[in-house]
Amino acid sequence: MYEMLIEFFVARPGRLSAMGRAAFHLSGIVLLVGLCGRIATVGVSAIQGMGGAKPYETSLALLYPSLPTWWVPESFLGYGACVLVAVLGLLLVQMGKAIDRAIG
């Protein structure tokens, strides 16, 4: 099975580069959505604090209960995973270019 996968990408290295670009762009979008979610949760906490209530850390699941927010990073671990996927995407692009140069 691994041989088929290696042959699939070595035969046309553009596939490997395209997969790397897709991973890089997808992780960038997820990071931006995570930052927007962080702004929303901090904004709600700040408004609650201005109103006299004790501000507490809210989550996106509490703010938007009808929306699926499981894929939005809210912690250091989530942001770290997104950055790792972005770096792996860049490595795949570089590997695809190197294979393309080696093959000719």
Number of C-alpha atoms within 10 A of each C-alpha: 5 7 7 9 9 10 11 13 15 16 12 14 21 16 16 23 24 15 16 24 19 16 21 23 16 16 21 16 13 18 22 14 16 22 16 13 19 19 12 16 19 17 12 18 18 16 12 14 13 11 10 8 11 10 15 13 9 14 17 19 13 11 14 10 10 8 10 10 17 9 10 21 22 19 11 9 10 16 18 13 15 23 17 14 19 22 16 16 24 20 17 22 23 15 16 23 16 14 18 17 10 8 11 6
